Amino acid sequence: MKTVQSKNILFCLLLLLPTLTFAGEIFGTLKKDGKPLAKQEVKFVQGTTLIGTATTDEKGYFSFVAKPIGKLSLQLPGYEGATFDVFSTNNSSGYTLSLVKEGDKWALKKQ
């Protein structure tokens, strides 16, 4: 009986393992005019698909675990043009970004 239970547990772990290994944390800090951009929604988009969202804390920090591997677009709603390409890997990826005004649009620049 224990052998059957052990095999079932092992089988479940093998099914679950790929979903655990193909996810990476994308984290960072957003600033505007040198100050933290607090309570800002951050969208993560791959192609035309919204992968998920995060919200910055009072220090402008955000964190998001992205399951798809590859290039994602980090977007800031309310700031037209404010996008930045980020990359999801099996490891964590960190970004420190500044929101700057360029003409009539916004841009995110890596610090």
CYANA upper distance limits for C-alpha pairs under 8 A (distance plus 0.5 A):
  1 MET  CA      5 GLN  CA      7.03
  2 LYS  CA      6 SER  CA      6.54
  3 THR  CA      7 LYS  CA      6.65
  4 VAL  CA      8 ASN  CA      6.69
  5 GLN  CA      9 ILE  CA      6.68
  6 SER  CA     10 LEU  CA      6.61
  7 LYS  CA     11 PHE  CA      6.50
  8 ASN  CA     12 CYS  CA      6.69
  9 ILE  CA     13 LEU  CA      6.72
 10 LEU  CA     14 LEU  CA      6.69
 11 PHE  CA     15 LEU  CA      6.84
 12 CYS  CA     16 LEU  CA      6.68
 13 LEU  CA     17 LEU  CA      6.34
 14 LEU  CA     18 PRO  CA      8.01
 16 LEU  CA     20 LEU  CA      7.11
 17 LEU  CA     21 THR  CA      6.74
 18 PRO  CA     22 PHE  CA      6.62
 19 THR  CA     23 ALA  CA      7.60
 19 THR  CA     67 LYS  CA      8.18
 21 THR  CA     90 ASN  CA      7.06
 22 PHE  CA     67 LYS  CA      6.44
 22 PHE  CA     68 PRO  CA      7.47
 22 PHE  CA     69 ILE  CA      7.30
 22 PHE  CA     89 THR  CA      8.14
 22 PHE  CA     90 ASN  CA      6.30
 23 ALA  CA     65 VAL  CA      6.89
 23 ALA  CA     66 ALA  CA      5.99
 23 ALA  CA     67 LYS  CA      4.63
 23 ALA  CA     68 PRO  CA      7.05
 23 ALA  CA     69 ILE  CA      7.45
 23 ALA  CA     88 SER  CA      8.01
 23 ALA  CA     89 THR  CA      7.41
 23 ALA  CA     90 ASN  CA      6.15
 23 ALA  CA     91 ASN  CA      8.39
 24 GLY  CA     65 VAL  CA      5.95
 24 GLY  CA     66 ALA  CA      5.98
 24 GLY  CA     67 LYS  CA      7.03
 24 GLY  CA     69 ILE  CA      8.09
 24 GLY  CA     88 SER  CA      6.08
 24 GLY  CA     89 THR  CA      5.75
 24 GLY  CA     90 ASN  CA      5.36
 24 GLY  CA     91 ASN  CA      5.77
 24 GLY  CA     92 SER  CA      5.91
 24 GLY  CA     93 SER  CA      8.05
 25 GLU  CA     63 SER  CA      7.31
 25 GLU  CA     64 PHE  CA      6.06
 25 GLU  CA     65 VAL  CA      4.73
 25 GLU  CA     66 ALA  CA      6.66
 25 GLU  CA     88 SER  CA      7.61
 25 GLU  CA     89 THR  CA      8.46
 25 GLU  CA     91 ASN  CA      7.36
 25 GLU  CA     92 SER  CA      5.09
 25 GLU  CA     93 SER  CA      6.79
 26 ILE  CA     63 SER  CA      6.31
 26 ILE  CA     64 PHE  CA      5.76
 26 ILE  CA     65 VAL  CA      6.63
 26 ILE  CA     66 ALA  CA      7.55
 26 ILE  CA     86 VAL  CA      8.36
 26 ILE  CA     87 PHE  CA      8.22
 26 ILE  CA     88 SER  CA      7.12
 26 ILE  CA     92 SER  CA      6.37
 26 ILE  CA     93 SER  CA      5.44
 26 ILE  CA     94 GLY  CA      6.47
 26 ILE  CA     95 TYR  CA      8.35
 27 PHE  CA     61 TYR  CA      7.91
 27 PHE  CA     62 PHE  CA      5.98
 27 PHE  CA     63 SER  CA      4.70
 27 PHE  CA     64 PHE  CA      6.74
 27 PHE  CA     92 SER  CA      8.01
 27 PHE  CA     93 SER  CA      6.82
 27 PHE  CA     94 GLY  CA      5.41
 27 PHE  CA     95 TYR  CA      6.84
 28 GLY  CA     61 TYR  CA      6.13
 28 GLY  CA     62 PHE  CA      6.05
 28 GLY  CA     63 SER  CA      7.17
 28 GLY  CA     94 GLY  CA      5.62
 28 GLY  CA     95 TYR  CA      4.98
 28 GLY  CA     96 THR  CA      5.81
 28 GLY  CA     97 LEU  CA      8.08
 29 THR  CA     36 PRO  CA      7.99
 29 THR  CA     56 THR  CA      8.34
 29 THR  CA     59 LYS  CA      8.09
 29 THR  CA     60 GLY  CA      5.62
 29 THR  CA     61 TYR  CA      4.87
 29 THR  CA     62 PHE  CA      6.74
 29 THR  CA     95 TYR  CA      7.04
 29 THR  CA     96 THR  CA      5.32
 29 THR  CA     97 LEU  CA      6.70
 30 LEU  CA     36 PRO  CA      6.52
 30 LEU  CA     37 LEU  CA      5.98
 30 LEU  CA     56 THR  CA      8.22
 30 LEU  CA     60 GLY  CA      5.53
 30 LEU  CA     61 TYR  CA      7.05
 30 LEU  CA     62 PHE  CA      8.43
 30 LEU  CA     96 THR  CA      6.69
 30 LEU  CA     97 LEU  CA      5.51
 30 LEU  CA     98 SER  CA      6.24
 30 LEU  CA     99 LEU  CA      7.68
 31 LYS  CA     35 LYS  CA      5.69
 31 LYS  CA     36 PRO  CA      4.90
 31 LYS  CA     37 LEU  CA      5.42
 31 LYS  CA     60 GLY  CA      6.99
 31 LYS  CA     96 THR  CA      8.50
 31 LYS  CA     97 LEU  CA      6.80
 31 LYS  CA     98 SER  CA      5.17
 31 LYS  CA     99 LEU  CA      6.55
 32 LYS  CA     36 PRO  CA      6.84
 32 LYS  CA     37 LEU  CA      6.33
 32 LYS  CA     98 SER  CA      6.17
 32 LYS  CA     99 LEU  CA      5.45
 32 LYS  CA    100 VAL  CA      7.24
 33 ASP  CA     98 SER  CA      8.27
 33 ASP  CA     99 LEU  CA      8.03
 33 ASP  CA    100 VAL  CA      8.03
 34 GLY  CA     98 SER  CA      8.07
 36 PRO  CA     58 GLU  CA      7.57
 36 PRO  CA     59 LYS  CA      5.67
 36 PRO  CA     60 GLY  CA      4.99
 37 LEU  CA     56 THR  CA      7.65
 37 LEU  CA     58 GLU  CA      7.96
 37 LEU  CA     59 LYS  CA      7.60
 37 LEU  CA     60 GLY  CA      5.19
 38 ALA  CA     56 THR  CA      5.96
 38 ALA  CA     57 ASP  CA      5.88
 38 ALA  CA     58 GLU  CA      5.09
 38 ALA  CA     59 LYS  CA      6.63
 38 ALA  CA     60 GLY  CA      5.29
 38 ALA  CA     61 TYR  CA      8.41
 39 LYS  CA     55 THR  CA      6.34
 39 LYS  CA     56 THR  CA      5.48
 39 LYS  CA     57 ASP  CA      6.12
 39 LYS  CA     58 GLU  CA      7.05
 39 LYS  CA     60 GLY  CA      7.92
 40 GLN  CA     55 THR  CA      5.87
 40 GLN  CA     56 THR  CA      5.75
 40 GLN  CA     57 ASP  CA      8.40
 40 GLN  CA     60 GLY  CA      8.31
 40 GLN  CA     76 LEU  CA      7.96
 41 GLU  CA     53 THR  CA      7.37
 41 GLU  CA     54 ALA  CA      6.38
 41 GLU  CA     55 THR  CA      4.95
 41 GLU  CA     56 THR  CA      7.13
 41 GLU  CA     76 LEU  CA      6.90
 41 GLU  CA     77 PRO  CA      7.22
 42 VAL  CA     53 THR  CA      5.98
 42 VAL  CA     54 ALA  CA      5.63
 42 VAL  CA     55 THR  CA      6.26
 42 VAL  CA     56 THR  CA      7.93
 42 VAL  CA     62 PHE  CA      8.43
 42 VAL  CA     74 LEU  CA      7.18
 42 VAL  CA     75 GLN  CA      6.36
 42 VAL  CA     76 LEU  CA      5.73
 42 VAL  CA     77 PRO  CA      7.68
 43 LYS  CA     50 LEU  CA      7.73
 43 LYS  CA     51 ILE  CA      8.29
 43 LYS  CA     52 GLY  CA      6.61
 43 LYS  CA     53 THR  CA      5.00
 43 LYS  CA     54 ALA  CA      7.14
 43 LYS  CA     73 SER  CA      8.37
 43 LYS  CA     74 LEU  CA      6.17
 43 LYS  CA     75 GLN  CA      5.52
 43 LYS  CA     76 LEU  CA      6.88
 43 LYS  CA     77 PRO  CA      8.05
 44 PHE  CA     50 LEU  CA      6.58
 44 PHE  CA     51 ILE  CA      6.00
 44 PHE  CA     52 GLY  CA      5.94
 44 PHE  CA     53 THR  CA      6.47
 44 PHE  CA     72 LEU  CA      6.67
 44 PHE  CA     73 SER  CA      6.11
 44 PHE  CA     74 LEU  CA      5.34
 44 PHE  CA     75 GLN  CA      6.93
 45 VAL  CA     49 THR  CA      6.01
 45 VAL  CA     50 LEU  CA      4.93
 45 VAL  CA     51 ILE  CA      5.85
 45 VAL  CA     52 GLY  CA      7.79
 45 VAL  CA     72 LEU  CA      6.01
 45 VAL  CA     73 SER  CA      5.55
 45 VAL  CA     74 LEU  CA      7.10
 45 VAL  CA     75 GLN  CA      8.09
 46 GLN  CA     50 LEU  CA      6.97
 46 GLN  CA     51 ILE  CA      7.09
 46 GLN  CA     71 LYS  CA      7.41
 46 GLN  CA     72 LEU  CA      5.31
 46 GLN  CA     73 SER  CA      6.73
 47 GLY  CA     72 LEU  CA      8.12
 47 GLY  CA     73 SER  CA      8.49
 51 ILE  CA     66 ALA  CA      7.86
 52 GLY  CA     64 PHE  CA      8.46
 52 GLY  CA     66 ALA  CA      8.36
 53 THR  CA     64 PHE  CA      7.87
 54 ALA  CA     62 PHE  CA      6.86
 54 ALA  CA     63 SER  CA      7.12
 54 ALA  CA     64 PHE  CA      6.72
 55 THR  CA     62 PHE  CA      6.58
 56 THR  CA     60 GLY  CA      5.40
 56 THR  CA     61 TYR  CA      5.46
 56 THR  CA     62 PHE  CA      5.15
 57 ASP  CA     61 TYR  CA      5.91
 57 ASP  CA     62 PHE  CA      7.26
 66 ALA  CA     88 SER  CA      6.85
 67 LYS  CA     88 SER  CA      8.41
 68 PRO  CA     88 SER  CA      7.48
 69 ILE  CA     87 PHE  CA      8.01
 69 ILE  CA     88 SER  CA      5.46
 69 ILE  CA     89 THR  CA      5.82
 69 ILE  CA     90 ASN  CA      7.89
 70 GLY  CA     87 PHE  CA      5.96
 70 GLY  CA     88 SER  CA      5.63
 70 GLY  CA     89 THR  CA      7.03
 71 LYS  CA     85 ASP  CA      7.06
 71 LYS  CA     86 VAL  CA      6.33
 71 LYS  CA     87 PHE  CA      5.04
 71 LYS  CA     88 SER  CA      6.85
 72 LEU  CA     85 ASP  CA      6.27
 72 LEU  CA     86 VAL  CA      5.79
 72 LEU  CA     87 PHE  CA      6.38
 72 LEU  CA     88 SER  CA      7.64
 73 SER  CA     83 THR  CA      6.85
 73 SER  CA     84 PHE  CA      6.18
 73 SER  CA     85 ASP  CA      5.13
 73 SER  CA     86 VAL  CA      6.53
 74 LEU  CA     83 THR  CA      5.92
 74 LEU  CA     84 PHE  CA      5.63
 74 LEU  CA     85 ASP  CA      6.57
 74 LEU  CA     86 VAL  CA      6.98
 75 GLN  CA     82 ALA  CA      6.41
 75 GLN  CA     83 THR  CA      4.98
 75 GLN  CA     84 PHE  CA      7.21
 76 LEU  CA     80 GLU  CA      8.32
 76 LEU  CA     82 ALA  CA      6.18
 76 LEU  CA     83 THR  CA      7.14
 77 PRO  CA     82 ALA  CA      8.44
 79 TYR  CA    105 LYS  CA      7.88
 79 TYR  CA    106 TRP  CA      6.34
 80 GLU  CA    105 LYS  CA      6.11
 80 GLU  CA    106 TRP  CA      6.27
 81 GLY  CA    105 LYS  CA      6.07
 81 GLY  CA    106 TRP  CA      5.63
 81 GLY  CA    107 ALA  CA      6.40
 82 ALA  CA     99 LEU  CA      7.79
 82 ALA  CA    105 LYS  CA      8.08
 82 ALA  CA    106 TRP  CA      5.46
 82 ALA  CA    107 ALA  CA      4.92
 82 ALA  CA    108 LEU  CA      5.99
 83 THR  CA    107 ALA  CA      7.00
 83 THR  CA    108 LEU  CA      6.55
 84 PHE  CA    107 ALA  CA      8.47
 84 PHE  CA    108 LEU  CA      6.46
 84 PHE  CA    109 LYS  CA      8.18
 87 PHE  CA     93 SER  CA      7.60
 88 SER  CA     92 SER  CA      8.15
 88 SER  CA     93 SER  CA      7.44
 89 THR  CA     93 SER  CA      7.96
 95 TYR  CA    110 LYS  CA      7.60
 96 THR  CA    110 LYS  CA      6.44
 96 THR  CA    111 GLN  CA      6.21
 97 LEU  CA    108 LEU  CA      6.53
 97 LEU  CA    109 LYS  CA      5.90
 97 LEU  CA    110 LYS  CA      5.10
 97 LEU  CA    111 GLN  CA      6.20
 98 SER  CA    108 LEU  CA      6.00
 98 SER  CA    109 LYS  CA      5.71
 98 SER  CA    110 LYS  CA      6.94
 98 SER  CA    111 GLN  CA      7.22
 99 LEU  CA    106 TRP  CA      7.25
 99 LEU  CA    107 ALA  CA      6.27
 99 LEU  CA    108 LEU  CA      5.23
 99 LEU  CA    109 LYS  CA      7.06
100 VAL  CA    106 TRP  CA      6.22
100 VAL  CA    107 ALA  CA      5.89
100 VAL  CA    108 LEU  CA      6.85
100 VAL  CA    109 LYS  CA      7.84
101 LYS  CA    105 LYS  CA      6.49
101 LYS  CA    106 TRP  CA      5.05
101 LYS  CA    107 ALA  CA      6.78
102 GLU  CA    106 TRP  CA      6.14
102 GLU  CA    107 ALA  CA      7.12
